[in-house]
């Protein structure tokens, strides 16, 4: 499945909650989730109660849409998490949170994960003094993420640094202007969205 290129607000409406895929728009009265709090489509009223399969599927789709992943990418994360001893769902969440694009977003250096992915892809960041332009790069405790010196002059990035972030960085990240240090591994209770990871693991265990 390719990356979703249609209206992202439809994805939020389909899940019945804000996934904050559009940055600043999600905080305004123009947010479609506020104006039309029902799923998109002509025949939405004809859907009844979700089956067990539907409940598992919706939770999986919600996680995929939050982190902006394709099905193949998401399956690989699940497979990797299953190979680790411990709670599979917790390690899966840790992998998703440690992605470079997610760290840039959670640190407040981008208004959405899409914008963070674009900034990373365009090569505006250094990790431990080395250029990284891969959004799926996994950071580790002790890593230091910095904006490249020439990135500060770009109007978009300059505005981001000067504006007050909508959310504070989680406890496992420490931000100082355009510099972010990874202090620890992500904690499940510090997530932006509440996800029932056991449902996702069960979905892929069918």
C-alpha positions in Angstrom: 0.0 0.0 0.0 1.4 3.4 -0.9 1.5 6.5 1.3 -1.9 8.2 1.8 -2.1 11.3 -0.3 -5.7 12.3 0.1 -7.2 14.6 2.8 -5.6 13.7 6.1 -8.6 15.0 8.1 -10.7 12.2 6.7 -8.3 9.8 8.5 -9.0 11.5 11.8 -12.7 11.5 11.2 -12.6 7.8 10.4 -10.9 7.1 13.7 -13.3 9.4 15.6 -10.6 11.5 17.2 -7.9 14.0 16.5 -4.6 12.4 15.3 -3.0 15.8 14.8 -1.9 15.1 11.2 -2.4 18.6 10.0 -0.4 20.6 12.6 -1.9 24.0 13.5 -5.2 23.3 11.8 -6.0 20.6 14.3 -6.1 23.3 17.1 -8.5 25.7 15.3 -12.2 25.7 14.7 -11.6 24.7 11.1 -10.7 21.2 12.3 -13.2 18.8 10.5 -13.3 16.5 13.5 -14.9 19.3 15.5 -17.2 20.4 12.6 -18.2 16.9 11.5 -17.7 14.4 14.3 -18.6 11.4 12.3 -16.9 9.1 9.9 -16.6 10.2 6.2 -18.7 8.6 3.5 -22.3 8.4 2.3 -23.3 5.3 4.1 -21.6 5.7 7.4 -24.9 5.5 9.3 -25.4 1.9 8.0 -22.5 0.5 9.9 -23.4 -1.3 13.1 -21.4 -2.4 16.0 -17.8 -3.4 15.3 -16.9 -7.1 15.4 -13.8 -8.3 17.3 -11.9 -8.2 14.0 -13.0 -4.7 13.4 -11.9 -3.5 16.8 -8.4 -5.0 16.2 -8.3 -3.5 12.7 -9.3 0.0 13.8 -6.6 0.1 16.5 -3.9 -1.0 14.0 -5.1 1.5 11.4 -5.0 4.3 14.1 -1.4 3.5 15.0 -0.3 3.4 11.4 -1.9 6.7 10.6 -0.5 8.4 13.7 3.1 7.5 12.8 2.5 7.8 9.0 3.6 4.3 8.1 2.8 1.9 5.2 1.5 -1.6 6.0 4.8 -3.2 5.0 6.8 -0.9 7.3 4.4 -1.5 10.2 4.5 -5.3 9.8 8.3 -5.1 10.0 8.2 -3.2 13.3 5.7 -5.8 14.7 7.9 -8.7 13.5 10.9 -7.1 15.2 9.1 -6.5 18.4 8.0 -10.1 18.5 11.6 -11.2 18.5 12.4 -9.4 21.7 11.7 -10.9 25.1 9.2 -9.0 27.2 5.9 -7.3 26.4 5.7 -7.1 22.6 3.3 -4.2 22.5 5.5 -2.0 24.7 8.6 -2.7 22.6 6.6 -2.0 19.4 5.6 1.4 20.8 9.2 2.1 21.8 10.4 1.4 18.2 7.8 3.8 16.8 8.6 6.5 19.3 12.3 6.2 18.6 11.9 7.0 14.9 13.8 10.2 13.9 10.8 11.9 12.4 8.7 11.2 15.6 11.5 12.5 17.9 11.7 15.8 15.9 8.0 16.2 16.2 7.8 15.2 19.9 10.6 17.6 20.7 8.5 20.5 19.2 10.8 21.1 16.2 7.9 20.4 13.8 4.1 21.0 14.0 3.3 17.5 12.6 5.1 14.2 11.9 4.7 14.9 8.2 6.6 18.2 8.5 9.2 16.5 10.7 9.6 13.8 8.0 10.1 16.4 5.4 12.7 18.3 7.5 14.6 15.1 8.1 14.5 14.0 4.5 15.8 17.4 3.4 18.9 16.8 5.6 18.4 19.6 8.1 19.5 17.5 11.1 22.7 16.0 12.6 22.8 13.0 15.0 26.0 12.9 17.0 27.5 15.3 14.5 26.6 13.1 11.5 24.0 14.0 8.9 20.9 11.9 9.0 18.2 12.1 6.3 16.3 8.9 7.0 13.0 9.4 8.9 13.0 5.8 10.1 16.4 6.2 11.8 16.1 4.9 15.4 17.7 7.1 18.0 19.2 5.7 21.2 19.7 7.1 24.8 22.6 9.5 24.7 22.1 10.6 21.1 22.2 14.3 20.5 20.1 15.7 17.6 20.9 19.1 16.3 19.8 21.4 13.5 22.5 22.1 11.0 23.9 25.6 11.2 22.6 26.7 7.8 19.1 25.5 8.7 18.6 28.3 11.3 18.4 30.9 8.5 15.5 29.2 6.8 12.2 31.2 7.5 10.1 28.1 8.2 12.6 26.7 10.8 13.2 30.1 12.3 9.5 30.6 12.9 9.3 27.2 14.5 12.1 28.0 16.9 10.6 31.4 17.8 7.1 30.2 18.3 5.8 28.5 21.5 5.4 24.7 20.9 1.9 23.3 21.3 3.2 20.5 23.5 6.1 20.0 25.8 8.7 17.3 25.0 8.3 14.1 26.9 10.6 13.3 29.9 12.9 11.1 27.8 13.8 14.1 25.6 15.5 17.3 26.5 15.3 20.3 24.1 17.3 23.5 24.1 16.5 25.6 21.0 17.5 23.5 18.0 19.3 20.8 20.0 17.6 17.7 21.4 19.2 15.1 23.7 17.7 11.6 24.1 17.9 11.0 27.9 16.2 7.6 28.1 14.0 5.1 26.3 10.4 6.1 25.6 7.9 5.3 28.3 4.4 3.9 27.4 2.7 6.3 29.8 4.3 9.4 28.1 2.6 8.8 24.7 0.7 11.5 23.0 -2.1 9.1 22.0 -3.5 6.2 24.0 -3.1 3.1 22.0 -4.1 -0.4 23.0 -1.0 -2.2 21.7 -2.2 -5.6 22.7 -5.0 -5.4 20.1 -2.5 -4.6 17.4 -0.3 -7.5 18.4 -3.3 -9.8 18.5 -4.3 -8.6 15.0 -1.0 -9.7 13.6 -1.1 -13.0 15.5 -4.2 -14.2 13.8 
